[in-house]
C-alpha cells in the first residue's frame, strides 16, 4: 500500500467518524443547524 493510499484511508476514516458523530447528535435532539448562520457565528467568534 502506498503512503498516498494510506493517507486517503485515514482521511476517509476521519470523515466517517465526524459524520457518525453528527448523525448521533441529530438523533439525540433532532435539530438541524442553518449552515449560513452557523458559519457566520463561527467567523464572528474566531476571526473578528
CORWO-V539156 format. One record per residue. N is the residue number from 1. NEAR is the number of other C-alpha atoms within 8 Angstrom. Layout:
<<N NEAR> <N NEAR>>
This chain:
<<1 4> <2 5> <3 6> <4 6> <5 8> <6 9> <7 8> <8 8> <9 8> <10 8> <11 8> <12 8> <13 8> <14 8> <15 8> <16 8> <17 8> <18 8> <19 8> <20 8> <21 8> <22 8> <23 8> <24 8> <25 9> <26 10> <27 7> <28 6> <29 6> <30 7> <31 5> <32 5> <33 6> <34 6> <35 6> <36 6> <37 8> <38 9> <39 8> <40 8> <41 8> <42 9> <43 9> <44 8> <45 7> <46 6> <47 6> <48 5>>
